[in-house]
């Protein structure tokens, strides 16, 4: 379980103790294997925030609860992945050579690409989460989705987003000439942690799909392939633009993977 605590310490702001902040290269296989599972804790924070918002509005504003869920999920990660998304889009799509793009990604100021990516991502996530918190009834009848589909969908999406990040990390290499916090994760990403890290998102996606029909469970296979493909494609884009991955690009992979998972679940489940 030491790997889980270290993964939680790195991926969230939850207090895991001083020992959990000591990342050694020999621990990385275990840490990477647990990294996808940390999404479950993020989903709990998001759903708790949604429940509080729903209580405040007496259940009359699913949109407000959805915004609260997105805010709760972002807060428990220290807004790290959203920051990475904005910095990545600012740098990757800026004119110039690779050193200039990497320098732009380290600047504290946000440019147009970063602001647009951040705004669109937040709006997309809130809209998709709202679909689970207050499902739209199908034509000719009421929605049959159980209430616990929402927290399960949040957990599945959060875990799938982190697995997408692992795939992107495996594409590698680390893009900067100096050492950064993410370098050890990118250097040690391999097939075994990827396979183990895929267990949690696949299981949660299958459970969410099972609630809406037995045949829907079969969709988990193409979904898993799609997440892996998305991670590889994002990794290749980063390699082309800046020569590899950074902590920012991995954070962006998490956000995009979550949006992809939520969109697929909305399409399949509602």
NUBAFI-297919 format. One line per 5 residues: number of its first residue (from 0); for each residue x, y, z of N, C-alpha, C. Coordinates in steps of 0.001 Angstrom, whole numbers. Layout:
BEGIN
NUM> X/Y/Z/X/Y/Z/X/Y/Z ~ ...
REM end
This chain:
BEGIN
0> 820/-1219/0/0/0/0/855/1272/0 ~ 2156/1099/215/3027/2267/236/2989/2984/-1113 ~ 2880/2197/-2197/2795/2794/-3524/1549/3631/-3687 ~ 433/3174/-3120/-809/3942/-3194/-675/5258/-2451 ~ -98/5226/-1247/63/6456/-472/966/7456/-1198
5> 2032/6953/-1813/2926/7841/-2554/2223/8421/-3786 ~ 1441/7593/-4457/694/8080/-5616/-319/9139/-5195 ~ -1002/8905/-4073/-1970/9887/-3569/-1271/11189/-3187 ~ -98/11078/-2598/638/12266/-2180/1043/13108/-3379 ~ 1374/12437/-4487/1811/13166/-5678/640/13713/-6478
10> -457/12976/-6540/-1573/13336/-7420/-2652/14177/-6744 ~ -2623/14282/-5402/-3628/15062/-4683/-2950/15895/-3607 ~ -3749/16722/-2959/-3222/17506/-1832/-3581/16857/-498 ~ -4129/15648/-530/-4507/14957/692/-3268/14610/1503 ~ -3300/14791/2832/-2121/14505/3661/-1887/13005/3782
15> -758/12550/3283/-405/11130/3328/815/10858/4208 ~ 1333/11901/4848/2506/11724/5697/3793/12054/4972 ~ 4821/12397/5736/6107/12811/5158/6744/11689/4353 ~ 6597/10445/4819/7219/9316/4127/6672/9154/2705 ~ 5421/9489/2525/4792/9313/1216/5318/10307/188
20> 5974/11359/642/6518/12341/-290/7922/11978/-771 ~ 8475/10907/-232/9809/10469/-634/9703/9508/-1809 ~ 9919/10021/-2997/9805/9208/-4206/11183/8698/-4612 ~ 11344/7380/-4572/12588/6762/-4998/12345/5980/-6290 ~ 13381/5856/-7086/13232/5189/-8375/12771/3745/-8218
25> 13207/3085/-7170/12815/1683/-6964/11345/1535/-6562 ~ 10719/2642/-6141/9296/2596/-5772/8368/2871/-6952 ~ 8931/3310/-8063/8108/3882/-9114/7168/2888/-9784 ~ 7571/1630/-9897/6682/663/-10532/5386/529/-9737 ~ 5515/469/-8410/4323/383/-7563/3520/1675/-7599
30> 4203/2814/-7550/3520/4108/-7561/2731/4294/-8859 ~ 3356/3980/-9970/2692/4134/-11265/1504/3182/-11394 ~ 1621/1991/-10822/522/1026/-10896/-708/1519/-10152 ~ -503/2309/-9088/-1612/2820/-8290/-2121/4178/-8759 ~ -1415/4804/-9683/-1720/6202/-10012/-3137/6388/-10548
35> -3605/5468/-11386/-4969/5600/-11914/-6002/5535/-10796 ~ -5744/4698/-9800/-6705/4495/-8712/-6912/5735/-7873 ~ -5957/6667/-7891/-6122/7891/-7100/-7313/8713/-7585 ~ -7760/8441/-8802/-8924/9159/-9313/-10171/8917/-8486 ~ -10245/7772/-7800/-11419/7487/-6973/-11552/8515/-5850
40> -10430/8878/-5222/-10465/9890/-4160/-10870/11252/-4716 ~ -10406/11565/-5914/-10768/12818/-6556/-12272/12855/-6818 ~ -12828/11717/-7264/-14266/11647/-7536/-15083/11806/-6269 ~ -14622/11242/-5158/-15325/11392/-3882/-15411/12867/-3505 ~ -14299/13581/-3663/-14297/15018/-3355/-15275/15766/-4256
45> -15292/15400/-5539/-16196/16057/-6471/-17656/15797/-6145 ~ -17982/14544/-5836/-19378/14227/-5555/-19815/14833/-4222 ~ -18916/14897/-3256/-19241/15538/-1979/-19551/17013/-2184 ~ -18754/17679/-3024/-19019/19093/-3324/-20362/19248/-4025 ~ -20684/18319/-4937/-21965/18369/-5632/-23125/18172/-4667
50> -22955/17267/-3687/-24006/17011/-2705/-24273/18243/-1851 ~ -23197/18937/-1455/-23362/20160/-668/-24078/21225/-1496 ~ -23669/21377/-2743/-24301/22369/-3611/-25769/22031/-3845 ~ -26075/20759/-3988/-27465/20347/-4178/-28293/20636/-2931 ~ -27690/20438/-1750/-28387/20734/-493/-28659/22237/-377
55> -27677/23052/-761/-27828/24503/-678/-28974/24981/-1574 ~ -29082/24398/-2752/-30120/24819/-3701/-31374/23950/-3615 ~ -31427/23053/-2607/-32558/22143/-2428/-32820/21295/-3675 ~ -31745/20931/-4335/-31854/20059/-5488/-32454/20684/-6724 ~ -32559/22010/-6741/-33232/22679/-7864/-32268/23147/-8958
60> -30974/22966/-8737/-30006/23423/-9738/-28938/22364/-9953 ~ -29207/21471/-10902/-28207/20476/-11246/-26959/21100/-11836 ~ -27123/22226/-12534/-25972/22908/-13131/-25018/23410/-12048 ~ -25588/23998/-10970/-24746/24487/-9877/-24015/23331/-9208 ~ -24697/22208/-9024/-24069/21039/-8425/-22951/20508/-9320
65> -23149/20559/-10637/-22125/20087/-11564/-20881/20966/-11502 ~ -21082/22272/-11435/-19947/23191/-11299/-19207/22920/-9994 ~ -19959/22674/-8928/-19335/22368/-7639/-18531/21074/-7716 ~ -19052/20085/-8433/-18335/18820/-8583/-17008/19026/-9299 ~ -17026/19786/-10372/-15800/20064/-11121/-14812/20839/-10248
70> -15326/21811/-9487/-14462/22588/-8596/-13865/21712/-7501 ~ -14676/20819/-6942/-14175/19927/-5903/-13088/18999/-6404 ~ -13274/18470/-7601/-12266/17583/-8181/-10975/18338/-8469 ~ -11110/19569/-8930/-9914/20365/-9211/-9199/20761/-7924 ~ -9978/21102/-6894/-9378/21556/-5637/-8558/20466/-4965
75> -9053/19232/-4989/-8345/18149/-4290/-7039/17790/-4997 ~ -6889/18219/-6250/-5620/18019/-6949/-4732/19264/-6877 ~ -5175/20274/-6143/-4415/21507/-6085/-4444/22275/-7396 ~ -5450/22015/-8238/-5600/22663/-9547/-4395/22401/-10451 ~ -3632/21356/-10126/-2381/21078/-10831/-2616/20692/-12289
80> -3621/19848/-12534/-3838/19366/-13899/-4428/20456/-14793 ~ -5290/21290/-14238/-5822/22402/-15016/-4718/23392/-15376 ~ -3813/23618/-14446/-2670/24480/-14723/-1823/23883/-15845 ~ -1634/22560/-15794/-871/21893/-16836/-1546/21986/-18193 ~ -2873/21877/-18209/-3624/22000/-19465/-3412/23371/-20090
85> -3570/24414/-19284/-3418/25776/-19799/-1993/26029/-20289 ~ -996/25636/-19492/397/25848/-19881/755/25055/-21134 ~ 223/23840/-21236/526/23000/-22402/12/23620/-23683 ~ -1231/24083/-23671/-1790/24662/-24887/-1128/25990/-25235 ~ -710/26735/-24226/37/27968/-24501/1350/27670/-25199
90> 2064/26652/-24696/3394/26369/-25223/3401/25548/-26489 ~ 2618/24484/-26523/2673/23557/-27651/2273/24199/-28969 ~ 1351/25144/-28906/820/25714/-30141/1315/27133/-30400 ~ 2346/27519/-29676/2955/28827/-29908/3943/28724/-31076 ~ 4105/29793/-31844/5104/29778/-32919/6517/29766/-32340
95> 7440/29198/-33093/8813/29181/-32636/9358/27780/-32527 ~ 10574/27668/-32001/11215/26370/-31882/10905/25735/-30527 ~ 11419/24533/-30299/11117/23802/-29074/11575/24518/-27806 ~ 12789/25064/-27757/13196/25777/-26539/12259/26934/-26187 ~ 11790/27649/-27216/10872/28764/-26938/9550/28246/-26392
100> 9030/27155/-26952/7773/26605/-26471/7900/26121/-25029 ~ 9005/25479/-24714/9218/25024/-23336/9329/26211/-22386 ~ 9962/27283/-22845/10080/28484/-22009/8714/29104/-21765 ~ 7861/29128/-22796/6518/29688/-22641/5718/28880/-21625 ~ 5895/27567/-21623/5155/26708/-20692/5530/26989/-19242
105> 6710/27538/-19011/7141/27850/-17645/6754/29258/-17211 ~ 6287/30065/-18131/5904/31427/-17767/4632/31410/-16923 ~ 4549/32249/-15886/3354/32271/-15038/2140/32890/-15708 ~ 2359/33675/-16758/1241/34333/-17437/569/33383/-18421 ~ -742/33539/-18570/-1493/32718/-19515/-1721/33486/-20810
110> -1610/32767/-21914/-1899/33354/-23211/-3277/32949/-23694 ~ -3584/33321/-24926/-4914/33068/-25476/-5213/31574/-25577 ~ -4231/30785/-26026/-4459/29349/-26152/-4766/28718/-24794 ~ -4014/29112/-23781/-4204/28553/-22447/-5541/28926/-21847 ~ -5917/30198/-21997/-7202/30654/-21463/-8353/29935/-22153
115> -8265/29816/-23471/-9327/29155/-24223/-9436/27684/-23834 ~ -8306/26993/-23723/-8318/25575/-23359/-8898/25380/-21962 ~ -8512/26245/-21031/-8991/26147/-19659/-10498/26384/-19588 ~ -10969/27422/-20250/-12397/27736/-20218/-13224/26638/-20867 ~ -12797/26171/-22023/-13545/25137/-22727/-13563/23823/-21940
120> -12445/23480/-21320/-12379/22243/-20540/-13318/22302/-19342 ~ -13318/23410/-18621/-14185/23542/-17453/-15664/23505/-17850 ~ -15999/24197/-18933/-17394/24185/-19375/-17820/22804/-19847 ~ -16933/22123/-20575/-17260/20779/-21058/-17455/19808/-19901 ~ -16578/19859/-18913/-16698/18944/-17774/-17968/19223/-16983
125> -18258/20487/-16741/-19468/20822/-15982/-20720/20372/-16727 ~ -20754/20578/-18037/-21931/20174/-18820/-22120/18665/-18810 ~ -21019/17920/-18906/-21102/16460/-18915/-21468/15907/-17543 ~ -20907/16489/-16485/-21260/16043/-15132/-22727/16347/-14838 ~ -23205/17482/-15304/-24613/17836/-15105/-25538/16776/-15686
130> -25134/16165/-16796/-25960/15137/-17422/-26173/13946/-16500 ~ -25213/13688/-15615/-25367/12590/-14663/-26109/13028/-13399 ~ -25880/14252/-12983/-26524/14727/-11756/-28004/15005/-11970 ~ -28379/15392/-13185/-29778/15644/-13501/-30028/15136/-14916 ~ -30131/13808/-15067/-30208/13218/-16404/-31401/13705/-17205
135> -31171/13873/-18468/-32251/14241/-19376/-33077/12995/-19681 ~ -34377/13078/-19515/-35236/11918/-19752/-35272/11579/-21235 ~ -35203/10294/-21575/-35309/9914/-22975/-36694/10222/-23517 ~ -36809/10286/-24823/-38083/10609/-25460/-39134/9566/-25076 ~ -40258/10061/-24560/-41363/9160/-24251/-41306/8522/-22888
140> -40392/8944/-22013/-40351/8316/-20694/-39373/8998/-19769 ~ -39363/8542/-18521/-38472/9113/-17518/-37143/8364/-17519 ~ -36091/9060/-17065/-34782/8430/-16993/-34790/7326/-15946 ~ -34167/6201/-16303/-34103/5085/-15374/-32729/4968/-14717 ~ -31870/5957/-14937/-30528/5899/-14382/-30572/6006/-12865
145> -29921/5092/-12126/-29915/5167/-10667/-29072/6339/-10187 ~ -29359/6817/-8962/-28661/7986/-8450/-27170/7740/-8313 ~ -26784/6487/-8017/-25365/6229/-7780/-24569/6083/-9079 ~ -25221/6251/-10223/-24472/6281/-11470/-23557/7501/-11525 ~ -24000/8619/-10934/-23210/9860/-10974/-21856/9702/-10287
150> -21799/9280/-9006/-20478/9124/-8393/-19634/8055/-9075 ~ -20280/6999/-9562/-19531/5956/-10255/-18945/6482/-11567 ~ -19726/7288/-12283/-19227/7879/-13526/-18065/8830/-13248 ~ -18160/9618/-12172/-17054/10514/-11808/-15789/9720/-11508 ~ -15943/8623/-10763/-14780/7801/-10424/-14179/7160/-11665
155> -15038/6642/-12550/-14554/6017/-13782/-13801/7030/-14643 ~ -14358/8231/-14763/-13720/9264/-15582/-12394/9719/-14986 ~ -12371/9911/-13660/-11145/10368/-13008/-10037/9328/-13142 ~ -10380/8061/-12980/-9383/6994/-13122/-8939/6852/-14572 ~ -9887/6961/-15506/-9540/6853/-16923/-8622/7997/-17358
160> -8867/9200/-16828/-8008/10326/-17161/-6581/10109/-16703 ~ -6413/9529/-15541/-5068/9272/-15026/-4390/8118/-15762 ~ -5187/7189/-16260/-4597/6124/-17066/-4151/6674/-18426 ~ -4923/7590/-18997/-4509/8261/-20229/-3179/8965/-20027 ~ -3005/9560/-18852/-1744/10219/-18520/-594/9222/-18494
165> -826/8032/-17932/219/7013/-17882/643/6589/-19285 ~ -326/6451/-20168/-9/6076/-21548/850/7162/-22202 ~ 460/8420/-22011/1232/9526/-22575/2646/9551/-22003 ~ 2770/9262/-20701/4093/9238/-20073/4970/8150/-20684 ~ 4352/7009/-21018/5111/5907/-21600/5625/6239/-22999
170> 4918/7133/-23694/5381/7556/-25014/6705/8300/-24879 ~ 6817/9113/-23777/8056/9789/-23443/8652/10566/-24609 ~ 9926/10948/-24490/10742/10993/-23273/10493/12292/-22515 ~ 11258/12533/-21459/11152/13803/-20761/11723/14893/-21659 ~ 10988/15981/-21828/11325/16967/-22862/12393/17966/-22446
175> 12517/18246/-21162/13421/19305/-20733/14834/18755/-20506 ~ 15845/19580/-20724/17216/19120/-20487/17539/18958/-19005 ~ 16857/19719/-18161/17086/19612/-16724/16101/18618/-16119 ~ 16278/18337/-14846/15380/17413/-14152/14193/18164/-13580 ~ 13021/17562/-13709/11810/18120/-13137/11090/17069/-12333
180> 10012/17485/-11666/9278/16563/-10805/8741/15371/-11579 ~ 8320/15598/-12816/7693/14530/-13598/8703/13601/-14260 ~ 9966/13928/-14228/10957/13136/-14986/11001/11683/-14537 ~ 10967/11461/-13239/11060/10099/-12731/9868/9257/-13172 ~ 8680/9886/-13269/7492/9160/-13725/7606/8810/-15201
185> 8066/9747/-15992/8183/9522/-17430/9264/8494/-17723 ~ 10386/8586/-17025/11486/7643/-17255/11114/6213/-16880 ~ 10272/6058/-15859/9974/4719/-15349/8669/4138/-15887 ~ 7928/4890/-16696/6673/4377/-17256/6976/3232/-18214 ~ 6309/2094/-18009/6552/909/-18831/5268/101/-18947
190> 5357/-1040/-19621/4165/-1834/-19922/3497/-2388/-18671 ~ 4277/-2866/-17709/3687/-3494/-16516/2841/-2522/-15696 ~ 3349/-1340/-15323/2500/-387/-14601/1294/73/-15410 ~ 1466/157/-16739/342/543/-17582/-775/-483/-17503 ~ -402/-1757/-17560/-1403/-2822/-17500/-2100/-2833/-16148
195> -1336/-2726/-15066/-1922/-2722/-13729/-2745/-1460/-13494 ~ -2266/-342/-14027/-2990/916/-13864/-4303/939/-14613 ~ -4454/85/-15610/-5692/42/-16368/-6814/-715/-15689 ~ -6503/-1446/-14616/-7527/-2271/-13960/-8643/-1421/-13374 ~ -8294/-377/-12614/-9307/450/-11950/-10220/1152/-12945
200> -9689/1863/-13963/-10606/2532/-14888/-11476/1568/-15676 ~ -10923/439/-16105/-11721/-516/-16873/-12830/-1109/-16007 ~ -12509/-1445/-14760/-13514/-2012/-13857/-14629/-1008/-13565 ~ -14269/231/-13318/-15271/1249/-13011/-16114/1598/-14235 ~ -15480/1666/-15395/-16241/1913/-16621/-17230/781/-16877
205> -16778/-454/-16676/-17664/-1600/-16875/-18832/-1566/-15898 ~ -18557/-1190/-14639/-19626/-1116/-13637/-20645/-41/-14006 ~ -20167/1115/-14475/-21083/2184/-14873/-21927/1758/-16068 ~ -21314/1100/-17023/-22041/649/-18206/-23047/-451/-17861 ~ -22694/-1293/-16882/-23582/-2394/-16496/-24900/-1892/-15927
210> -24900/-696/-15357/-26117/-157/-14763/-27172/203/-15800 ~ -26721/382/-17023/-27661/829/-18053/-27974/-259/-19077 ~ -27487/-1470/-18853/-27785/-2569/-19764/-26622/-3521/-19881 ~ -26912/-4799/-19854/-25853/-5801/-19869/-24987/-5700/-21119 ~ -25611/-5429/-22270/-24850/-5357/-23507/-23889/-4174/-23534
215> -24209/-3129/-22780/-23350/-1951/-22759/-21979/-2253/-22165 ~ -21885/-3286/-21333/-20605/-3628/-20722/-19557/-3920/-21792 ~ -19992/-4458/-22917/-19067/-4788/-23990/-18368/-3550/-24549 ~ -18960/-2383/-24327/-18361/-1142/-24821/-17072/-794/-24094 ~ -16809/-1437/-22962/-15614/-1106/-22186/-14346/-1426/-22967
220> -14397/-2424/-23845/-13205/-2794/-24619/-12824/-1693/-25612 ~ -13745/-1261/-26501/-13362/-144/-27380/-13058/1143/-26627 ~ -13708/1349/-25477/-13397/2532/-24677/-11945/2498/-24206 ~ -11508/1352/-23690/-10126/1223/-23219/-9142/1461/-24357 ~ -9467/924/-25510/-8609/1140/-26686/-8567/2614/-27054
225> -9705/3287/-26930/-9773/4709/-27270/-8940/5545/-26311 ~ -8987/5236/-25019/-8174/5981/-24050/-6688/5777/-24317 ~ -6309/4530/-24608/-4913/4250/-24922/-4478/5003/-26171 ~ -5353/5012/-27173/-5044/5726/-28415/-4905/7220/-28170 ~ -5812/7763/-27351/-5753/9195/-27031/-4444/9534/-26328
230> -4024/8680/-25390/-2767/8913/-24698/-1580/8868/-25629 ~ -1579/7903/-26553/-487/7788/-27518/-453/8997/-28445 ~ -1614/9389/-28947/-1678/10532/-29867/-1219/11817/-29194 ~ -1671/12025/-27941/-1232/13217/-27213/279/13170/-26986 ~ 789/11990/-26650/2223/11847/-26469/3002/12164/-27735
235> 2480/11730/-28875/3150/11993/-30149/3090/13478/-30513 ~ 1961/14132/-30226/1865/15570/-30465/2917/16311/-29639 ~ 3048/15919/-28381/4036/16563/-27508/5459/16312/-27995 ~ 5722/15109/-28467/7059/14804/-28989/7362/15661/-30220 ~ 6362/15854/-31044/6574/16650/-32255/6805/18123/-31915
240> 6046/18639/-30962/6083/20074/-30674/7215/20477/-29741 ~ 7470/19665/-28714/8489/20049/-27720/9510/18943/-27447 ~ 9423/17833/-28170/10420/16783/-28006/10097/15742/-26965 ~ 8921/15805/-26350/8573/14809/-25342/7524/15326/-24370 ~ 7575/14783/-23154/6559/15098/-22148/7156/15946/-21023
245> 6287/16693/-20367/6629/17409/-19141/5506/17179/-18135 ~ 5672/17695/-16948/4594/17605/-15967/3335/18291/-16456 ~ 3503/19391/-17185/2338/20111/-17715/1572/19264/-18729 ~ 2271/18622/-19643/1580/17831/-20660/891/16610/-20046 ~ 1458/16067/-18976/802/14947/-18297/-469/15418/-17600
250> -419/16605/-16996/-1626/17164/-16390/-2705/17406/-17425 ~ -2302/17879/-18607/-3264/18088/-19683/-3889/16775/-20115 ~ -3097/15699/-20133/-3612/14381/-20514/-4694/13917/-19550 ~ -4519/14209/-18254/-5525/13849/-17262/-6847/14542/-17574 ~ -6793/15845/-17795/-8019/16618/-18052/-8723/16154/-19318
255> -7966/15952/-20383/-8583/15530/-21639/-9126/14106/-21536 ~ -8430/13252/-20796/-8932/11902/-20598/-10228/11878/-19810 ~ -10337/12737/-18810/-11578/12824/-18025/-12746/13282/-18897 ~ -12503/14293/-19720/-13566/14797/-20598/-13994/13710/-21579 ~ -13032/13011/-22146/-13344/11927/-23081/-14177/10848/-22399
260> -13791/10469/-21184/-14523/9425/-20463/-15948/9855/-20144 ~ -16110/11078/-19676/-17448/11566/-19350/-18325/11626/-20598 ~ -17754/12071/-21715/-18521/12154/-22952/-18967/10760/-23414 ~ -18079/9795/-23330/-18418/8437/-23744/-19488/7819/-22837 ~ -19381/8088/-21540/-20354/7546/-20604/-21732/8198/-20782
265> -21726/9495/-21035/-23009/10167/-21293/-23668/9567/-22531 ~ -22867/9367/-23561/-23420/8801/-24800/-23929/7381/-24605 ~ -23209/6587/-23815/-23564/5180/-23651/-24631/4943/-22590 ~ -24606/5769/-21524/-25404/5442/-20357/-26740/6175/-20278 ~ -26858/7314/-20922/-28072/8107/-20737/-28927/8136/-22010
REM end
